[in-house]
């Protein structure tokens, strides 16, 4: 897999994890409806880190190969 493919994968998975974490109460799997708990914040944080890592990988340019 190329670096850009890893970047896209991390972006997608990060968005999914953050989205599910923040919408847990709406879906009905949250512990206390209407309150964002520490588990939801942790999940959102992990998703955000993955998303940012994916953006960095996506934006990174590969060094040019020297002709030998």
WOJO-V596939 format. One record per helix or strand. SS is the DSSP state (alpha for helix, beta for strand). FROM is the first residue (numbers start at 0). TO is the last residue. If there is no record, write none. Layout:
ss=SS from=FROM to=TO
ss=SS from=FROM to=TO
This chain:
ss=alpha from=2 to=21
ss=alpha from=23 to=26
ss=alpha from=37 to=58
